[in-house]
Amino acid sequence: MILRCLLCIPTFNNSEAILEVIEGCLKTTALPILVLDDGSDVLVETLIEQSSNELIKSELGNRLSIHRHEVNLGKGVAIQSAFKYALEHRFTHLLTIDGDGQHKPEDVKNILPVIKKNPWSLVIGKRKFQGDNVPTSSKFGRKFSNFWVKYQTDFQIEDSQSGFRCYPLFHVQNLSFFTKRYDFEIEVLIRLLWKKVTVVEVEIDVYYPPAEERVSHFDKLWDNVKISLLNTALVIVSLLKTHTGGTKGTISVALGVFFAVQPIYGLQAFVLALFAFVFRLNFSIMFLASQISIPPLIPVWTFISLKLGSFVTGTHLELSFKAVSLEKAEEFLTAWIVGSLLLGSILAGLVIIFSFAKGGIAKREKKSWTGKDRGGKFGNFFMATMTNHFGPKFAYTFLFFICPYFYIFAPKAVVSHNEYFKTLFPNEGFIKRQIRVLKTFFNLGKVLIDKIYVNKNDLSIFEVRKNGYKNLEIALQKGRGQIHVGAHIGGWMLASKMFPKEEFKDIKYNIVEYNTGEGQNSKDKISESAINFINTSTGAPIFEINQALTNNEAVIYMGDRVYSNNVQLISFCGKLVALDSTPFKIAMAKKSSLCFSFGIKRPNLVYDLFITPPIDCELKENENKKEKLLEIMHDYTEALEEKARFAPEQWFNFFPFWSTSPQAQSGLEFSSKKTTLLQE
């Protein structure tokens, strides 16, 4: 991955140290620098103007930028402003260093190799608390904070309060925060740990001046109160939202049903909360599981408990109202307690057995779309029959029954599309987003029906409008093959049928598949003699692609699908997404023509085929290879965003595109080996 790291220096009234920090960063690193002036009494720009530091003055407006809050909003808000700035300027990481001189700029160059090695991780500079000037309050505060981070996340962090950090913006961009000051750094750490983001700590030096020279904006009373309130809130959230699966999730359910049948009615919620707090379990799951003892079922559990208890204790109990008396109360109570403990243990044991029996299935659950058709054999056969006998328009009517079903029973697809529409239209409300999700399901259904029809028939009932079709001829004339990068938007499956026309009948098209052997990648492929399928899961696809381009053939990729470990973070709709750089690298290596191609479904059986003018991927003498690659990939996301806004309800990429790591997208195990054609 090509890292684009922005060094940020948040500052507030650090006039004695800020220029020295800026100068040190300029001297020790080549990174672009953003100074975030959080409402200082004396503007940082004024300090620079009044200084005699020529290095800072010469870099201002070049490598050095200054962003200012007119009033002091807090360190947390300052860092969030830096996140926004970094994303707008297409950076992948934000490295923060305090402006009070506590951190040494020399450590920036030491931490960069760690960031490059762990690009998906939060990298924290672990301060060396050595020397007589380290405040006792700082030592205690770090230990206190570390304890609560461990409690809330089950991860041991050695310096949870360090402001020397490198944030992976891909993981940060979708988070929401409610803290604004020093407590922000704890909140963002915990939220990233909840997202299973790994944390890497690197030792750094730290400077604390003597007490009489020390300048601190940390309010020992109110900032500690806010941190305590934050920890209280995060503890509550962690008890309600974390440990929903795995061993602790199973234990939460087991304890919930165990206490549900115990004779502690009225105290169950308190006991469950106590166990959840002490043993770090999920209170929501425990409480939900305990609802098996709702009032209509209480007599049933009581009866079973008394029967079990009397059997174990050897006491004969007559279970009738006439037999109830003070003399028998002790026997009844003993039998009830013993029986409820036994019954609770049996129910909890059944929960554990069932959970472990289902564990294997849960581990095999796929995290990304694989192309496998859904709906069952009969459903697919029925839709194919209706489509082939009565035509696509008649088959569309069944979507009014099918799409609401999938809206209810395909929650992952709904969640991923809510993320998509929230990114594309951030100001739209919840209801409008759900309407858009349903429209997307309808449009996908129509495209699938069209595909079924084309498999058995032809394109004669469809009108294909060719936009930029002559760009194929331009790309062909270069004689080095052509690569078309598309996306899962619109009628991407029918696009393969639209390409081989009479005017270009001699071109052979090679479609690079994802996860062959399932759904549209096997028996349901659109048949066409001019089309060859290259799969990424077997054989050596790179050699087939290389040969195809050498023969001046066309290779078609889905650019929004990760095929390999050649991943770059690219800005798309204002946020970072992980894209496979393979087709773009191949185009550069082979000096092939590169086009972006999309097929959009329109009303009345009309399809618009869009082919952009070919991009010259040949590296010029003064061009930087990495910058050229990123430029081409940004051209792709800009073209894709244009089509997404043109047909927003035809985005058929069913996974969280802006929050899913490459491994989760692809479902592939990446090899550490590189093919010569793809090397940097």
Secondary structure, DSSP 4 states (H G I P E B T S, - for coil): ----EEEEEEESS-TTTHHHHHHHHHHH--S-EEEEEES-SS-HHHHHHHS--HHHHHHBTTTEEEEEESS---HHHHHHHHHHHHHHTT-SEEEE--TTS-B-THHHHHHHHHHHH-TTSEEEEEE---STTS-HHHHHHHHHHHHHHHHHHS---S-TT-S-EEEEHHHHTT------STTHHHHHHHHHHHTT--EEEEEE-B----GGG------TTHHHHHHHHHHHHHHHHHHHHS--SHHHHHHHHHHHHHHHTSS-TTTHHHHHHHHHHHHT--HHHHHHHGGGG-GGGHHHHHHHHHHHHHHHHT-----SGGG--HHHHHHHHHHHHHHHHHHHHHHHHHHHHHHHHHHHHHHT--SS--S---SHHHHHHHHHHHHHHH-HHHHHTTHHHHHHHHHHH-HHHHHHHHHHHHHH-TT--HHHHHHHHHHHHHHHHHHHHHHHHHHHS-STTSEEEEESTTHHHHHHHTSS-EEEEE-SBBSHHHHHHHS--GGGTT--EEEEESSTTSGGGTTTPPP-TTEEEEESSSS-HHHHHHHHHHTT-EEEEETTS--SS-EEEEEETTEEEEEE-HHHHHHHHHT-EEEEEEEEEETTTEEEEEEPPPEE-PPPTT--HHHHHHHHHHHHHHHHHHHHHHSGGGB---S-TTT--HHHHH--PPPS---GGG--
